[in-house]
């Protein structure tokens, strides 16, 4: 499972060249952008009348339940239907949380799970919510603990282990529907999450499961471990290095692969963890407010924006198609833009878009993110056209045929590129003017 995620990202490291030791630059430090990045200001005055007419025809009598925005790379609003109306975005919310995480943490960041020993000799297990932590990783942690005195013959009582985990009140956003919490897509968000807290359905008490499996594995290996629960402590990596000894560490796939898991496969747990990690806050309400502040700092049109979670499972999220389209344009200007785009599903080929538009003119030309909850359907992303990229966001709250309309809209965007009104008419021989 861990290896599979690694192929999802892009390798952008340049070829190595011999340099003096004093000239070495850490690989995790991205090069600065060549110029100041322009703010994604939307240009309302320059539109494409032919596309606007097509969009109205596409949504037909359902216009009131749709929000659609189409931008070009200059920020021109080529077409819009209710683009400033906030709607429930479903999993298009992940476009926000993954952009935030990539900007704050970078593409090489990895989530860590550590077994540490403090100066007083106490041993603790801490985590950052690695969605890729599995049973094999747990077994390696057990071996590391047993080496500290829990092996057979070393101690009758066994070694004591403090497992630091979030309180149950932080496991789910409070507005997630109780019925959703029983499914794998609604698994609780914890710092220590074996198999992303899902085995068929959601694991209702991931701490108890980890405790049970840890102790069973210790007994199988002839040792004993006494596990106690503790609250997480705010601690930087440098503080851990200065005050403790890391006995064992497991790392997640790199950030760019985690982005792909969140966006290509629409993995709710990963998106939630990334938003929390980017903000440094595991209270989802505080992390959501930090995400909103970041969106404002990007110069985006954030009127009506309400962030309630990182995955889009909450029905209290609100965002306009203008905001999402402007975010896509903003991220296309970002130093890490290649990683962001590479994390998307591809029409007819990969992820949640693999079965949509296959064999059509959109096949392989649209990279995007889908979203679906009851009564909500959304698709937003990048459409390659002969006139450059189009940043498209489509959100429906109540459409009876959303997939059909979305396909029609994407075909219209591709058809009217470049916009007929922006192309100088070809002069026929003998015609003046």
C-alpha positions in Angstrom: 0.0 0.0 0.0 2.8 2.4 0.9 4.7 1.8 -2.4 1.6 2.3 -4.5 1.2 5.9 -3.2 4.7 6.8 -4.2 4.0 6.6 -7.9 1.2 9.2 -7.7 3.5 12.2 -7.4 5.9 13.9 -9.8 9.7 13.8 -9.5 10.9 17.2 -10.2 14.5 17.0 -8.7 17.1 18.2 -11.3 20.0 16.0 -12.3 22.7 16.1 -9.7 25.9 18.0 -10.4 29.1 18.1 -8.4 29.2 21.2 -6.2 31.3 22.3 -3.2 30.0 21.4 0.2 29.5 25.0 1.1 27.2 25.4 -2.0 24.9 22.5 -1.1 21.2 23.5 -0.8 18.7 21.3 1.1 16.6 19.4 -1.4 13.5 20.3 0.5 13.9 24.0 -0.1 12.0 25.0 -3.2 13.4 27.6 -5.6 11.8 31.0 -5.2 9.3 31.9 -7.8 10.9 33.9 -10.6 8.4 36.8 -10.1 5.9 38.1 -7.6 2.8 36.0 -8.1 -0.1 38.1 -9.3 -3.3 37.9 -7.2 -6.1 36.0 -9.0 -8.2 39.0 -9.7 -11.3 38.1 -11.8 -11.9 40.3 -14.8 -15.7 40.6 -15.1 -15.7 42.9 -18.1 -14.2 40.4 -20.7 -16.5 37.4 -21.3 -17.3 35.0 -24.1 -20.9 35.6 -25.2 -21.1 32.4 -27.2 -20.0 30.4 -24.2 -22.3 32.2 -21.8 -25.2 31.4 -24.1 -24.1 27.8 -24.2 -23.9 27.6 -20.4 -27.4 28.9 -20.1 -28.6 26.3 -22.5 -26.7 23.6 -20.7 -28.3 24.2 -17.3 -31.7 25.0 -18.9 -34.5 25.2 -16.4 -32.2 24.1 -13.5 -30.2 27.4 -13.5 -31.3 28.2 -9.9 -29.6 25.1 -8.5 -26.3 25.6 -10.3 -23.1 27.6 -9.8 -20.7 27.6 -12.7 -17.5 29.6 -13.4 -15.1 29.4 -16.3 -11.9 31.4 -16.2 -8.9 31.7 -18.6 -5.3 32.2 -17.4 -5.8 36.0 -17.5 -8.6 35.8 -15.0 -11.2 36.6 -17.5 -14.6 35.3 -16.5 -15.5 33.7 -19.8 -18.8 32.4 -18.6 -20.7 32.2 -15.3 -24.0 31.0 -13.9 -24.6 32.1 -10.3 -20.9 32.2 -9.8 -21.1 34.3 -6.6 -23.8 32.1 -4.9 -22.3 30.0 -2.1 -23.2 26.3 -2.2 -22.4 23.0 -0.5 -19.3 21.8 -2.4 -19.1 18.1 -1.2 -15.6 16.8 -1.9 -14.6 19.8 -4.0 -13.8 21.1 -0.5 -10.6 18.9 -0.8 -9.3 21.3 -3.4 -9.1 23.9 -0.6 -7.6 21.7 2.1 -5.0 20.1 -0.2 -3.9 23.5 -1.6 -3.5 24.8 1.9 -1.4 21.8 3.0 0.8 21.9 -0.1 1.5 25.6 0.3 2.2 25.4 4.1 4.1 22.1 4.2 5.6 21.5 0.8 5.7 18.4 -1.5 8.3 16.5 0.5 6.6 16.7 3.9 5.8 13.3 5.5 3.6 12.5 8.4 5.5 10.9 11.3 4.6 8.3 13.8 7.2 8.0 16.6 8.1 5.9 19.6 10.1 8.2 21.9 11.8 7.9 25.2 11.8 11.0 27.4 14.6 12.0 29.8 12.8 10.4 32.7 12.8 7.1 31.0 9.1 7.1 30.1 8.1 5.8 26.6 5.4 7.3 24.4 3.8 6.7 21.1 2.9 9.8 19.1 1.4 10.2 15.7 0.4 12.8 13.1 -2.4 10.8 11.4 -0.5 8.8 8.8 -3.3 7.2 6.6 -0.8 4.6 5.5 0.1 3.2 8.9 -0.6 -0.5 8.8 -0.3 -3.7 10.8 3.3 -4.2 9.7 4.2 -0.8 11.1 2.5 -1.6 14.4 4.6 -4.8 14.6 7.8 -2.8 14.2 6.7 -0.5 17.0 6.0 -3.6 19.3 9.5 -4.9 18.7 11.0 -1.5 19.5 9.0 -1.4 22.8 9.9 -4.9 23.8 13.6 -4.0 23.4 13.1 -1.5 26.2 12.3 -4.2 28.8 9.0 -5.7 27.8 10.5 -8.9 26.4 10.0 -12.2 28.3 12.4 -12.5 31.3 13.2 -8.8 31.5 10.3 -7.7 33.5 7.3 -9.4 35.1 5.1 -6.3 34.7 6.4 -5.5 31.2 7.2 -2.1 29.8 4.8 0.9 30.3 3.8 2.7 27.2 1.9 6.0 27.0 -0.2 6.3 23.8 -1.1 9.9 23.1 -4.3 10.4 21.3 -7.0 13.0 20.7 -10.1 12.9 22.9 -13.1 11.3 21.4 -14.7 14.7 20.9 -12.1 15.5 18.2 -12.5 12.2 16.3 -15.3 13.4 14.1 -16.4 16.9 13.1 -19.6 17.5 15.2 -21.8 18.1 12.1 -20.9 14.8 10.3 -24.2 12.8 10.2 -24.1 9.9 12.7 -25.0 7.5 9.8 -21.9 8.5 7.9 -19.6 7.7 10.8 -20.2 4.0 10.4 -18.8 3.8 6.9 -15.2 3.8 5.8 -15.5 7.2 4.3 -16.6 8.6 7.7 -13.9 6.9 9.8 -12.8 8.9 12.9 -9.9 11.3 12.5 -7.2 10.3 15.0 -3.4 10.8 15.3 -2.8 7.0 15.4 -4.9 5.4 12.7 -4.2 1.8 11.7 -5.5 1.3 8.1 -7.0 4.8 8.2 -9.4 3.5 10.9 -11.4 1.5 8.5 -11.8 -2.3 8.1 -14.7 -2.8 5.8 -16.6 0.0 7.7 -15.3 2.6 10.1 -13.6 1.5 13.3 -15.7 3.0 16.0 -13.0 3.1 18.7 -9.6 3.2 17.0 -7.7 3.7 20.3 -9.1 0.5 21.9 -8.3 -1.4 18.7 -4.7 -0.2 18.6 -4.3 -1.1 22.3 -5.7 -4.6 21.8 -3.6 -5.3 18.7 -0.5 -3.9 20.3 -0.8 -6.1 23.4 -1.8 -9.2 21.3 1.4 -8.7 19.2 3.5 -8.3 22.3 2.1 -11.5 23.8 2.7 -13.4 20.6 6.3 -12.4 20.8 6.6 -13.5 24.4 6.5 -10.1 26.1 4.0 -7.7 27.9 3.2 -4.1 27.4 1.1 -2.0 29.7 -0.6 0.7 27.7 -1.9 4.0 29.1 -3.6 6.8 27.3 -2.5 10.4 27.4 -3.4 13.7 25.7 -1.3 14.9 22.8 1.2 17.6 23.6 2.2 20.4 21.3 5.8 19.7 20.5 8.0 20.8 17.6 10.4 18.4 15.9 13.4 20.3 17.3 12.0 19.9 20.8 11.6 16.2 20.3 15.2 16.0 19.1 16.6 18.0 22.0 14.6 16.4 24.9 13.9 12.8 23.8 15.3 9.8 22.1 13.4 8.5 19.0 13.4 4.7 19.4 11.5 4.0 16.2 9.8 6.0 13.5 7.4 5.3 10.6 6.9 7.8 7.9 4.0 8.3 5.5 4.3 8.6 1.7 5.5 12.2 0.8 3.0 15.0 0.7 2.6 15.0 -3.1 1.5 11.4 -2.9 -0.9 12.2 0.0 -2.4 14.9 -2.1 -3.1 12.4 -4.8 -4.8 10.0 -2.3 -7.0 12.9 -1.2 -7.9 14.3 -4.6 -7.6 11.4 -7.1 -9.3 8.9 -4.8 -11.2 11.4 -2.7 -9.9 9.9 0.6 -11.7 11.8 3.4 -9.4 10.8 6.2 -6.3 12.1 4.4 -7.9 15.4 3.5 -8.9 15.9 7.1 -5.4 15.1 8.5 -3.7 17.4 5.9 -5.9 20.4 6.9 -5.1 19.8 10.6 -1.4 19.3 10.0 -1.2 22.4 7.9 -2.8 24.5 10.6 -1.1 22.7 13.5 -4.5 22.4 15.1 -6.4 19.2 15.7 -9.6 20.9 16.8 -11.4 20.9 13.4 -13.2 24.2 14.1 -9.9 26.0 14.8 -8.2 24.3 11.8 -11.2 25.4 9.6 -10.8 29.1 10.7 -7.1 28.9 9.9 -7.9 27.5 6.4 -10.4 30.4 5.8 -7.6 32.9 6.8 -5.2 31.3 4.3 -7.8 31.6 1.6 -8.2 35.3 2.3 -4.4 35.8 2.3 -4.3 34.4 -1.2 -6.3 37.3 -2.5 -9.2 35.0 -3.5 -12.8 36.1 -3.8 -14.0 34.5 -0.5 -17.4 36.1 -0.1 -19.7 33.5 1.4 -16.9 31.0 2.2 -17.5 28.8 5.2 -15.0 26.0 6.0 -16.5 23.3 8.3 -14.1 20.4 7.6 -11.3 19.4 5.2 -13.0 16.7 3.3 -16.4 18.0 2.3 -18.5 15.5 4.2 -20.0 18.3 6.3 -23.1 19.9 4.8 -22.1 23.2 6.6 -19.3 23.9 4.1 -20.1 26.8 1.7 -18.1 28.0 -1.3 -18.8 29.7 -4.6 -17.8 28.5 -8.0 -15.9 31.8 -8.4 -13.8 31.0 -5.3 -12.9 27.5 -6.5 -12.1 28.6 -10.1 -9.9 31.4 -8.7 -8.2 29.0 -6.4 -7.4 26.7 -9.3 -5.9 29.7 -11.2 -3.9 30.7 -8.1 -2.5 27.3 -7.7 -1.5 27.2 -11.4 0.8 30.2 -10.5 2.2 28.5 -7.4 5.8 27.2 -7.3 4.3 23.7 -6.5 1.6 23.9 -9.2 2.9 20.7 -10.9 2.3 18.7 -7.7 -1.2 20.1 -7.3 -2.3 19.3 -10.8 -0.7 15.9 -10.6 -2.9 15.1 -7.6 -6.1 15.3 -9.7 -8.2 12.6 -11.2 -8.1 12.5 -15.0 -11.2 12.2 -17.2 -11.5 8.7 -18.7 -8.3 7.5 -17.1 -7.7 7.8 -13.4 -9.4 8.1 -10.0 -12.9 9.2 -9.6 -13.0 10.5 -13.2 -11.8 7.2 -14.7 -15.3 6.2 -15.9 -16.5 9.6 -17.0 -16.0 11.0 -20.5 -14.0 8.0 -21.7 -13.5 8.0 -25.4 -14.9 11.6 -25.7 -13.1 14.8 -26.6 -12.6 15.3 -22.8 -10.7 12.0 -22.4 -7.3 12.8 -20.9 -7.8 16.6 -21.3 -9.6 17.3 -18.0 -7.9 17.0 -14.6 -10.2 17.6 -11.7 -11.9 16.8 -8.5 -15.3 15.3 -8.1 -17.7 15.7 -5.2 -20.9 13.7 -4.3 -23.1 13.7 -1.2 -26.9 13.4 -1.1 -28.4 16.1 -3.4 -24.9 17.6 -4.2 -22.7 17.0 -7.2 -19.6 19.0 -8.1 -16.7 18.8 -10.5 -13.9 21.4 -10.7 -10.5 21.4 -12.4 -8.3 22.2 -15.3 -9.5 21.7 -18.9 -6.8 21.9 -21.6 -8.0 23.7 -24.8 -6.4 25.0 -28.0 -6.4 28.5 -26.3 -4.7 27.4 -23.1 -6.1 26.2 -19.7 -9.6 26.8 -18.6 -10.3 26.8 -14.8 -13.8 25.4 -14.5 -15.9 25.0 -11.4 -19.4 23.4 -11.4 -21.5 22.9 -8.2 -25.1 21.7 -8.2 -27.3 21.6 -5.1 -30.4 19.8 -6.3 -29.9 19.0 -10.0 -31.8 15.9 -11.3 -29.2 15.2 -14.0 -25.9 16.6 -12.8 -23.5 14.3 -14.6 -25.2 15.0 -18.0 -25.1 18.8 -17.5 -21.5 18.7 -16.3 -20.4 16.8 -19.4 -22.3 19.3 -21.6 -20.6 22.3 -19.9 -17.1 20.9 -20.3 -17.8 20.2 -24.0 -19.1 23.7 -24.4 -16.0 25.2 -22.8 -13.8 23.2 -25.1 -15.9 24.0 -28.2 -15.8 27.8 -27.6 -12.0 28.0 -27.3 -10.9 30.4 -28.4 -14.1 32.4 -28.0 -15.4 33.4 -31.5 -15.8 37.0 -30.3 -12.1 37.2 -29.5 -10.9 36.1 -32.9 -10.5 38.7 -35.6 -12.7 37.6 -38.6 -10.9 36.4 -41.6 -11.2 38.8 -44.5 -12.5 37.4 -47.8 -10.9 38.5 -51.0 -12.5 41.7 -52.4 -14.1 42.7 -49.1 -13.0 46.1 -47.7 -12.8 46.9 -44.0 
